[in-house]
Amino acid sequence: MNGRLTLFSSLTSPYVRKVRVLIREAGIVGIDEIMGGGTPLDQTGAPVGQNPLGKVPALVTDTGEALFDSRVICRWLDDHAGAGLYPGGEALWRVLVLESLADGILDAALLMIYESRLRPEEIRFAPWVESQWLKVARSLDTLENGWAGDLEQPLNMGQIALGCALGYLDFRHSARNWRDGHPRLAAWEEAFARRAPMRETRPVG
């Protein structure tokens, strides 16, 4: 990375938060942030010139190439910074699956927010909302019962993605109390949330 990078960003997007945490953990400098974003119904502030899907994050590299989505951006930044947050060999696959599972939690949690905020109240469909939460609940159970060893490994991108996903559940779905029935996961999140990059990127708004 010989020149400056531009990150199209948001202070509330958990996908952007993944990128912002990685930047801090890897000690990457020389990134200009442009705040924007939007919703499926209003993409006025979205970086559609850089990402035709109209979503953040989007990253313009030092060669002028536009990258999206968060997983692509994180892999690119990690590779170019030599941060090692994606390990080599067979260990890589567990990290990628953990990152994918965390992003899946985010996908479901965000769809729940869209249903309550964007759909008119008279046509909201509560069973659909609960089906999204069921995905989250199953994922939390899976993490609680089968991923403790992975969370004890050296810092990696799967852990960062999970920390951001759990933080988003606190941010937008605190009434669901995801910690109930997941004591090991809750203890891990409490410790992970104390890392400086997590504190510095805590969502607001």
Beta strands, then each sheet from edge to edge (+ up, - down):
strand 1: 5-9
strand 2: 31-35
strand 3: 58-60
strand 4: 66-67
sheet 1: 2+ 1+ 3- 4+
end
